[in-house]
């Protein structure tokens, strides 16, 4: 292996990039709904407990591993022990798989940004969305490919390549704009939303505490799951980004800043979403519970919000464009951060030029994204995401805790972090990483497994769930082992 010479231009660049990776589309369309369903304002209690007992400790662990090893996940885990290199490849591959369908959602946002110019969905946002996707209504019928989605994919993948191919110096310049911009736009949308009739009803539904929910174990599991998925943990991103830090870098402070910025953005997004949801409910003569699942996920972004935008009395197109630009800038930082671990892993092991490795990965990603541009794409996207999030990432997080906490001297990372960090971490951190976090992840994994066995996801046919969920997970493990077995030409000659 060659010594890494590439570094972040500044601490600010690293922090902005890490925040950009953590803050994504899920902050806008997942957190507000989970909060609403899990006790409103009372949910903030288990959420922040989860953040400080699992999210930040794991963030410190991944940042310390990357900074200590100075390499991307495969080489970092190889430094832990040669037999663990496959784990690093598994970690680097998982965000690439997520990026394949994540970029498709960004393509939808790109198209809707253009459609906002004339509010093309009119008063029939739901019908327009399904026509836009050429939705077949089932994963078993692929149907035709949506040309607008293909064009959007070309734009997004090209942007990802242009951002990444010159390394972290280019990333640092991009995130200086793309991280603060969507937050500013979100604030503008929130201010506008709060002035709408019915907005306060929406905010009330979002934040009114239901403390009885705190006795429900599912609410606590939801809090830990939200923190775990939101922070880009177990995706190799933080390990890779930290490997580009200079030797004297404050790991602990950075971990707190990144984690709290992500949590704060999620909380702000709740005001943005529910102020508009309250307005929509009032204009349609419905209660917020009657809107149901239309306030979560893609339905919120491409049906509920466009419907509300079209009803705005003033500057509807302007606020529509702002909303989708905010989503695009939130999403692009997450998208390219998902590609970087795989790119860095390949360049570290086979010494390919960064531009060539990035081009190959982006081209492969574009071709694989085509499945999700078909009429069945929405359904396959939902299935793959369900299994990757509920099983893949949780399993990877558990592996990290076991390998780094039990099969390696965990104190090595604590001592490494404390050498250059203002906030010193003690043995309490070891306890959280070795006992608390693994226990929580095992419970989350067990609950997800039980639910999927007793109640197959959305009652899809078994072969569909196997093809879209189980096989990709198994394929990732096989590919990870395969990439470990392939040795660089220089090593083979020796």
Secondary structure, 3 states (H helix, E strand, C coil): CCCCCCCCCCHHHHHHHHHHHHCCHHHHHCHHHHHHHCCHHHHHHHHHHHHHHHHHHHHHHHHHHHHHHCCCHHHHHHHHCHHHHHHHHHHHHHHHHHHHHHHHHHHHHHHHHHHCCCCCCCCCHHHHHHHHHCCCCCCCCCCCECHHHHHHHHHHHHHHHHHHCCCHHHHHHHHHHHHHHHHHHHHHHHHHHHCCCCHHHHHHHHHCCCHHHHHCHHHHHHHHHHHHHHCCCCCCHHHHHHHCCCCCCCHHHHHHHHHHHHHHHHHHHHHHHHHHHHHHHHHHCCCHHHHHHHHCHHHHHHHHHHHHHHCCCCCHHHHHHHHHHHHHHHHHHHHHHHHHHHHHHHHHHHCCCHHHHHHHHHHHHHHHHHHHHECCHHHHHHHHHHHHHHHHHHHHHHHHHHHHHCCCCCHHHHHHHHHHCCCCCCHHHHHHHHHHHHHHHHHHHHHHHHHHHHCCHHHCCHHHHHHHHHHHHHHHHHHHHHHHHCCCHHHHHC
